Amino acid sequence: MSKLNLTKLVLKTIGNLGFATLDSFFPKKYPQARVWRQLLRLDSDYQFKRQTFSIILNRLQKQGLVERKNNKWGITNLGKKFIKNIKTTDVFNLPKKDGVLRLVIFDVPERERRKRDWLRLELIACDFKPLQKSVWKGDRPLPQDFLENLEELNLLSHVHIFTVRNKGTIKSN
C-alpha cells in the first residue's frame, strides 16, 4: 500500500512554514489551526484526530525528514532536499480535473473504523469534498493507487464510485 499522500503534504507544509507545534494542526478554535485547515483543504467541519498528525510527524522523524526541538516540529536538511523533488502537483499525485462529477459512497462497518478514517483522509487528499459523512464528490478521476489500496484493504464491497455525466433535475411526464 502506498503511503498516505497527507504525509507528503504535511512535510512540504512544514518545510514552507518552518517550525510548528502539534497544536498548530488543531483544534479549530486555535487561530493557527485555520491556516493548516486551509492548506490541507479541509472542510471547516471535518475533524482530524491529534493522533493522526502525531503518527505522521513521528514517522517523518524516524525517516530523518523532520526534527523536534523545544516541543516544535521543523524540517531537517534531508527533509529540505526531499521536498525540493516534490512538485505541488505531485503532492497528491492526482489526475487532472476533467469536469466530470464523481460520487464516492461508502458504508464501512464500525469495526473497521481505521479503514474508514483512511478512506476519508485519502478522499481529502484527492481533492474530494464531503456531501455527507459517507458521500463525497469530486471532479477528477481517482488515482490508480487509491483504487488498488481499496482492493488491498478489502474495501471494494463497501465503496461505490459513480460517474455523473448528465446533471440536472429529473422531470416526470
Phi and psi restraints in degrees (value plus and minus 20) as a CYANA .aco file:
   2 SER   PHI     -94.2   -54.2
   2 SER   PSI     137.4   177.4
   3 LYS   PHI     -88.8   -48.8
   3 LYS   PSI     132.5   172.5
   4 LEU   PHI     -78.6   -38.6
   4 LEU   PSI     114.1   154.1
   5 ASN   PHI     -83.4   -43.4
   5 ASN   PSI     -45.4    -5.4
   6 LEU   PHI     -79.8   -39.8
   6 LEU   PSI     -52.0   -12.0
   7 THR   PHI     -81.1   -41.1
   7 THR   PSI     -67.0   -27.0
   8 LYS   PHI     -83.3   -43.3
   8 LYS   PSI     -59.2   -19.2
   9 LEU   PHI     -85.9   -45.9
   9 LEU   PSI     -62.3   -22.3
  10 VAL   PHI     -82.3   -42.3
  10 VAL   PSI     -64.6   -24.6
  11 LEU   PHI     -80.8   -40.8
  11 LEU   PSI     -68.1   -28.1
  12 LYS   PHI     -83.3   -43.3
  12 LYS   PSI     -60.1   -20.1
  13 THR   PHI     -86.0   -46.0
  13 THR   PSI     -63.7   -23.7
  14 ILE   PHI     -82.0   -42.0
  14 ILE   PSI     -59.1   -19.1
  15 GLY   PHI     -81.7   -41.7
  15 GLY   PSI     -56.3   -16.3
  16 ASN   PHI     -98.7   -58.7
  16 ASN   PSI     -54.5   -14.5
  17 LEU   PHI    -118.2   -78.2
  17 LEU   PSI     -39.1     0.9
  18 GLY   PHI      71.9   111.9
  18 GLY   PSI    -178.5  -138.5
  19 PHE   PHI     -86.0   -46.0
  19 PHE   PSI     121.9   161.9
  20 ALA   PHI    -169.1  -129.1
  20 ALA   PSI     127.7   167.7
  21 THR   PHI    -104.6   -64.6
  21 THR   PSI     141.0   181.0
  22 LEU   PHI     -81.7   -41.7
  22 LEU   PSI     -52.2   -12.2
  23 ASP   PHI     -82.8   -42.8
  23 ASP   PSI     -39.2     0.8
  24 SER   PHI     -84.2   -44.2
  24 SER   PSI     -45.8    -5.8
  25 PHE   PHI     -96.8   -56.8
  25 PHE   PSI     -45.7    -5.7
  26 PHE   PHI    -185.2  -145.2
  26 PHE   PSI    -198.6  -158.6
  27 PRO   PHI     -99.8   -59.8
  27 PRO   PSI    -197.3  -157.3
  28 LYS   PHI     -78.5   -38.5
  28 LYS   PSI     -51.2   -11.2
  29 LYS   PHI     -87.2   -47.2
  29 LYS   PSI     -38.7     1.3
  30 TYR   PHI    -103.4   -63.4
  30 TYR   PSI     111.2   151.2
  31 PRO   PHI     -76.8   -36.8
  31 PRO   PSI     -58.9   -18.9
  32 GLN   PHI     -88.0   -48.0
  32 GLN   PSI     -42.6    -2.6
  33 ALA   PHI     -88.7   -48.7
  33 ALA   PSI     -48.5    -8.5
  34 ARG   PHI     -79.3   -39.3
  34 ARG   PSI     -58.2   -18.2
  35 VAL   PHI     -81.1   -41.1
  35 VAL   PSI     -66.9   -26.9
  36 TRP   PHI     -84.6   -44.6
  36 TRP   PSI     -60.8   -20.8
  37 ARG   PHI     -82.3   -42.3
  37 ARG   PSI     -57.6   -17.6
  38 GLN   PHI     -90.5   -50.5
  38 GLN   PSI     -63.7   -23.7
  39 LEU   PHI     -83.3   -43.3
  39 LEU   PSI     -56.1   -16.1
  40 LEU   PHI    -108.3   -68.3
  40 LEU   PSI     -16.6    23.4
  41 ARG   PHI      35.9    75.9
  41 ARG   PSI      25.9    65.9
  42 LEU   PHI    -112.0   -72.0
  42 LEU   PSI     121.2   161.2
  43 ASP   PHI     -83.2   -43.2
  43 ASP   PSI     125.2   165.2
  44 SER   PHI     -82.4   -42.4
  44 SER   PSI     -41.7    -1.7
  45 ASP   PHI    -114.8   -74.8
  45 ASP   PSI     -28.9    11.1
  46 TYR   PHI     -95.3   -55.3
  46 TYR   PSI     111.9   151.9
  47 GLN   PHI    -129.4   -89.4
  47 GLN   PSI     105.8   145.8
  48 PHE   PHI    -118.7   -78.7
  48 PHE   PSI     128.6   168.6
  49 LYS   PHI    -106.4   -66.4
  49 LYS   PSI     123.2   163.2
  50 ARG   PHI     -74.3   -34.3
  50 ARG   PSI     -56.3   -16.3
  51 GLN   PHI     -80.6   -40.6
  51 GLN   PSI     -54.6   -14.6
  52 THR   PHI     -78.2   -38.2
  52 THR   PSI     -70.2   -30.2
  53 PHE   PHI     -90.6   -50.6
  53 PHE   PSI     -55.5   -15.5
  54 SER   PHI     -80.8   -40.8
  54 SER   PSI     -64.2   -24.2
  55 ILE   PHI     -84.1   -44.1
  55 ILE   PSI     -64.9   -24.9
  56 ILE   PHI     -80.9   -40.9
  56 ILE   PSI     -67.4   -27.4
  57 LEU   PHI     -85.1   -45.1
  57 LEU   PSI     -59.9   -19.9
  58 ASN   PHI     -85.6   -45.6
  58 ASN   PSI     -57.6   -17.6
  59 ARG   PHI     -84.7   -44.7
  59 ARG   PSI     -63.6   -23.6
  60 LEU   PHI     -85.0   -45.0
  60 LEU   PSI     -54.7   -14.7
  61 GLN   PHI     -86.3   -46.3
  61 GLN   PSI     -63.4   -23.4
  62 LYS   PHI     -81.5   -41.5
  62 LYS   PSI     -51.0   -11.0
  63 GLN   PHI    -102.3   -62.3
  63 GLN   PSI     -23.9    16.1
  64 GLY   PHI      57.4    97.4
  64 GLY   PSI      -1.8    38.2
  65 LEU   PHI    -114.4   -74.4
  65 LEU   PSI     -44.6    -4.6
  66 VAL   PHI    -152.9  -112.9
  66 VAL   PSI     141.9   181.9
  67 GLU   PHI    -156.5  -116.5
  67 GLU   PSI     139.3   179.3
  68 ARG   PHI    -137.0   -97.0
  68 ARG   PSI     103.6   143.6
  69 LYS   PHI    -153.0  -113.0
  69 LYS   PSI     108.8   148.8
  70 ASN   PHI      30.0    70.0
  70 ASN   PSI      24.1    64.1
  71 ASN   PHI      44.6    84.6
  71 ASN   PSI       1.1    41.1
  72 LYS   PHI    -143.9  -103.9
  72 LYS   PSI     126.4   166.4
  73 TRP   PHI    -119.9   -79.9
  73 TRP   PSI     117.8   157.8
  74 GLY   PHI    -163.3  -123.3
  74 GLY   PSI     147.8   187.8
  75 ILE   PHI    -110.0   -70.0
  75 ILE   PSI     125.4   165.4
  76 THR   PHI    -110.8   -70.8
  76 THR   PSI     153.3   193.3
  77 ASN   PHI     -81.4   -41.4
  77 ASN   PSI     -58.9   -18.9
  78 LEU   PHI     -83.5   -43.5
  78 LEU   PSI     -60.6   -20.6
  79 GLY   PHI     -82.2   -42.2
  79 GLY   PSI     -59.7   -19.7
  80 LYS   PHI     -83.1   -43.1
  80 LYS   PSI     -61.4   -21.4
  81 LYS   PHI     -84.0   -44.0
  81 LYS   PSI     -60.5   -20.5
  82 PHE   PHI     -83.3   -43.3
  82 PHE   PSI     -65.8   -25.8
  83 ILE   PHI     -94.2   -54.2
  83 ILE   PSI     -38.4     1.6
  84 LYS   PHI     -81.6   -41.6
  84 LYS   PSI     -47.4    -7.4
  85 ASN   PHI    -107.5   -67.5
  85 ASN   PSI     -25.0    15.0
  86 ILE   PHI    -118.3   -78.3
  86 ILE   PSI      92.1   132.1
  87 LYS   PHI    -101.2   -61.2
  87 LYS   PSI     133.4   173.4
  88 THR   PHI     -75.0   -35.0
  88 THR   PSI     -61.1   -21.1
  89 THR   PHI     -91.5   -51.5
  89 THR   PSI     -38.6     1.4
  90 ASP   PHI    -108.0   -68.0
  90 ASP   PSI     -32.1     7.9
  91 VAL   PHI     -75.3   -35.3
  91 VAL   PSI     -62.1   -22.1
  92 PHE   PHI    -124.4   -84.4
  92 PHE   PSI     -29.6    10.4
  93 ASN   PHI      33.4    73.4
  93 ASN   PSI      29.2    69.2
  94 LEU   PHI    -115.2   -75.2
  94 LEU   PSI     123.5   163.5
  95 PRO   PHI     -85.8   -45.8
  95 PRO   PSI     138.2   178.2
  96 LYS   PHI     -89.2   -49.2
  96 LYS   PSI     131.6   171.6
  97 LYS   PHI     -82.8   -42.8
  97 LYS   PSI     118.6   158.6
  98 ASP   PHI    -142.1  -102.1
  98 ASP   PSI     -15.9    24.1
  99 GLY   PHI      56.2    96.2
  99 GLY   PSI     -19.4    20.6
 100 VAL   PHI    -111.0   -71.0
 100 VAL   PSI     103.8   143.8
 101 LEU   PHI     -91.7   -51.7
 101 LEU   PSI     113.7   153.7
 102 ARG   PHI    -144.3  -104.3
 102 ARG   PSI     116.2   156.2
 103 LEU   PHI    -133.4   -93.4
 103 LEU   PSI     112.6   152.6
 104 VAL   PHI    -134.6   -94.6
 104 VAL   PSI      99.0   139.0
 105 ILE   PHI    -140.5  -100.5
 105 ILE   PSI     110.2   150.2
 106 PHE   PHI    -160.4  -120.4
 106 PHE   PSI     134.8   174.8
 107 ASP   PHI    -161.4  -121.4
 107 ASP   PSI      63.9   103.9
 108 VAL   PHI    -113.1   -73.1
 108 VAL   PSI     106.1   146.1
 109 PRO   PHI     -77.4   -37.4
 109 PRO   PSI     131.7   171.7
 110 GLU   PHI     -76.7   -36.7
 110 GLU   PSI     -55.9   -15.9
 111 ARG   PHI     -84.5   -44.5
 111 ARG   PSI     -35.4     4.6
 112 GLU   PHI    -133.1   -93.1
 112 GLU   PSI      19.9    59.9
 113 ARG   PHI     -75.0   -35.0
 113 ARG   PSI     -61.1   -21.1
 114 ARG   PHI     -79.4   -39.4
 114 ARG   PSI     -60.8   -20.8
 115 LYS   PHI     -85.4   -45.4
 115 LYS   PSI     -59.6   -19.6
 116 ARG   PHI     -84.1   -44.1
 116 ARG   PSI     -62.2   -22.2
 117 ASP   PHI     -82.7   -42.7
 117 ASP   PSI     -62.0   -22.0
 118 TRP   PHI     -79.1   -39.1
 118 TRP   PSI     -64.8   -24.8
 119 LEU   PHI     -79.8   -39.8
 119 LEU   PSI     -64.9   -24.9
 120 ARG   PHI     -84.4   -44.4
 120 ARG   PSI     -61.2   -21.2
 121 LEU   PHI     -81.4   -41.4
 121 LEU   PSI     -62.7   -22.7
 122 GLU   PHI     -87.5   -47.5
 122 GLU   PSI     -57.9   -17.9
 123 LEU   PHI     -84.8   -44.8
 123 LEU   PSI     -58.5   -18.5
 124 ILE   PHI     -81.6   -41.6
 124 ILE   PSI     -65.6   -25.6
 125 ALA   PHI     -82.4   -42.4
 125 ALA   PSI     -47.3    -7.3
 126 CYS   PHI    -108.0   -68.0
 126 CYS   PSI     -10.6    29.4
 127 ASP   PHI      48.8    88.8
 127 ASP   PSI       7.7    47.7
 128 PHE   PHI    -110.7   -70.7
 128 PHE   PSI     131.8   171.8
 129 LYS   PHI    -140.0  -100.0
 129 LYS   PSI     123.8   163.8
 130 PRO   PHI     -97.8   -57.8
 130 PRO   PSI     116.2   156.2
 131 LEU   PHI    -115.9   -75.9
 131 LEU   PSI     -56.6   -16.6
 132 GLN   PHI    -164.9  -124.9
 132 GLN   PSI     157.8   197.8
 133 LYS   PHI     -79.2   -39.2
 133 LYS   PSI     -53.7   -13.7
 134 SER   PHI    -138.9   -98.9
 134 SER   PSI      -0.7    39.3
 135 VAL   PHI    -151.9  -111.9
 135 VAL   PSI      98.0   138.0
 136 TRP   PHI    -146.0  -106.0
 136 TRP   PSI     131.3   171.3
 137 LYS   PHI    -149.8  -109.8
 137 LYS   PSI     131.5   171.5
 138 GLY   PHI    -177.8  -137.8
 138 GLY   PSI     145.7   185.7
 139 ASP   PHI    -142.6  -102.6
 139 ASP   PSI      18.0    58.0
 140 ARG   PHI    -167.0  -127.0
 140 ARG   PSI     135.4   175.4
 141 PRO   PHI     -83.6   -43.6
 141 PRO   PSI     130.2   170.2
 142 LEU   PHI     -99.7   -59.7
 142 LEU   PSI     122.4   162.4
 143 PRO   PHI     -82.4   -42.4
 143 PRO   PSI     129.5   169.5
 144 GLN   PHI     -79.3   -39.3
 144 GLN   PSI     -57.9   -17.9
 145 ASP   PHI     -86.7   -46.7
 145 ASP   PSI     -50.3   -10.3
 146 PHE   PHI     -82.3   -42.3
 146 PHE   PSI     -67.1   -27.1
 147 LEU   PHI     -84.5   -44.5
 147 LEU   PSI     -58.9   -18.9
 148 GLU   PHI     -85.1   -45.1
 148 GLU   PSI     -58.6   -18.6
 149 ASN   PHI     -86.0   -46.0
 149 ASN   PSI     -56.4   -16.4
 150 LEU   PHI     -77.9   -37.9
 150 LEU   PSI     -63.2   -23.2
 151 GLU   PHI     -87.2   -47.2
 151 GLU   PSI     -65.4   -25.4
 152 GLU   PHI     -81.2   -41.2
 152 GLU   PSI     -54.3   -14.3
 153 LEU   PHI    -109.0   -69.0
 153 LEU   PSI     -12.9    27.1
 154 ASN   PHI      35.4    75.4
 154 ASN   PSI      24.3    64.3
 155 LEU   PHI    -126.1   -86.1
 155 LEU   PSI     -23.5    16.5
 156 LEU   PHI     -77.5   -37.5
 156 LEU   PSI     -55.5   -15.5
 157 SER   PHI     -96.3   -56.3
 157 SER   PSI     -31.2     8.8
 158 HIS   PHI    -124.0   -84.0
 158 HIS   PSI     -28.1    11.9
 159 VAL   PHI    -143.2  -103.2
 159 VAL   PSI     111.3   151.3
 160 HIS   PHI    -143.4  -103.4
 160 HIS   PSI     111.8   151.8
 161 ILE   PHI    -138.1   -98.1
 161 ILE   PSI     103.3   143.3
 162 PHE   PHI    -135.7   -95.7
 162 PHE   PSI     121.3   161.3
 163 THR   PHI    -126.6   -86.6
 163 THR   PSI     107.6   147.6
 164 VAL   PHI    -128.4   -88.4
 164 VAL   PSI      89.3   129.3
 165 ARG   PHI    -115.7   -75.7
 165 ARG   PSI     -48.5    -8.5
 166 ASN   PHI    -135.5   -95.5
 166 ASN   PSI     108.3   148.3
 167 LYS   PHI    -134.5   -94.5
 167 LYS   PSI     136.6   176.6
 168 GLY   PHI     113.8   153.8
 168 GLY   PSI     158.4   198.4
 169 THR   PHI    -106.3   -66.3
 169 THR   PSI     118.2   158.2
 170 ILE   PHI    -100.9   -60.9
 170 ILE   PSI     106.4   146.4
 171 LYS   PHI    -121.2   -81.2
 171 LYS   PSI     116.4   156.4
 172 SER   PHI    -118.4   -78.4
 172 SER   PSI     132.3   172.3
